[in-house]
């Protein structure tokens, strides 16, 4: 088995198990930001077109911190609130320029 085969198998397994959403409600900002960074890295590596980040509404501090980070990611094409019927301002939808 070559290294390329092993990497390809690992990526296939990760893609199969990847969920296109993450819930960071209740986390401290630093912890949530680290989780979101790892999540976005995985999504980009796997070629996912869009993801959702459930941060809740609360004071809006977590949402702002996450969106500040997302603005620094070159492969992020757009960031928007989820539709009001599906969570609105408590969920951020991220679309990638893949």
C-alpha positions in Angstrom: 0.0 0.0 0.0 1.5 3.3 -1.0 1.4 6.5 0.9 -0.9 8.0 -1.7 -3.4 5.1 -1.2 -3.3 5.5 2.6 -4.0 9.3 2.3 -6.7 8.8 -0.2 -8.4 6.1 2.0 -8.1 8.5 5.0 -9.7 11.4 3.2 -12.5 9.1 1.9 -13.2 7.9 5.4 -13.2 11.5 6.8 -15.5 12.7 4.0 -17.9 9.8 4.7 -18.0 10.7 8.4 -18.0 14.5 8.0 -21.0 16.4 9.3 -21.7 19.7 7.6 -22.6 21.4 10.9 -21.1 22.2 14.2 -22.6 23.2 17.5 -20.5 25.5 19.6 -23.2 26.8 22.0 -22.0 27.0 25.6 -18.3 27.0 24.7 -16.0 29.8 25.7 -14.9 32.0 22.8 -11.4 30.6 22.6 -12.6 27.0 22.7 -15.4 27.7 20.1 -12.9 29.4 17.8 -10.5 26.5 17.9 -13.3 24.1 17.1 -14.6 26.2 14.2 -11.0 26.6 12.8 -10.6 22.8 12.8 -14.1 22.3 11.3 -13.4 24.9 8.5 -10.0 23.3 7.8 -11.6 19.9 7.5 -14.4 21.2 5.3 -12.0 22.9 2.9 -9.7 19.8 2.8 -12.7 17.6 2.0 -14.1 20.0 -0.7 -17.4 20.6 1.1 -19.4 23.4 -0.5 -21.0 24.9 2.6 -21.4 24.4 6.3 -23.4 25.7 9.2 -22.2 26.8 12.6 -24.7 26.8 15.4 -23.5 29.4 17.9 -26.8 30.5 19.4 -28.1 34.1 19.7 -27.1 35.1 23.3 -25.2 38.4 23.4 -23.8 37.9 19.9 -20.2 37.8 21.1 -19.6 34.3 20.0 -21.1 34.9 16.6 -19.0 38.1 16.1 -15.8 36.3 17.1 -16.5 33.4 14.7 -17.4 35.8 11.8 -14.3 37.8 12.5 -12.3 34.7 12.0 -14.2 33.6 8.9 -13.4 37.0 7.2 -9.7 36.0 7.4 -10.2 32.7 5.5 -9.5 33.3 1.8 -11.6 30.4 0.7 -14.8 31.7 2.3 -17.1 33.1 -0.4 -19.9 34.2 1.8 -21.2 34.2 5.4 -24.9 34.7 6.3 -27.5 34.1 8.9 -29.6 30.9 8.4 -33.2 31.5 7.2 -35.4 32.7 10.1 -37.5 29.5 10.0 -34.4 27.4 10.6 -32.6 29.3 13.3 -31.9 32.7 11.9 -29.2 34.8 13.6 -28.3 31.8 15.9 -26.7 29.9 12.9 -24.1 31.1 10.5 -24.1 29.6 7.0 -20.6 29.5 5.4 -20.2 29.0 1.6 -16.8 28.2 0.3 -15.3 29.2 -3.0 -14.3 25.6 -3.9 
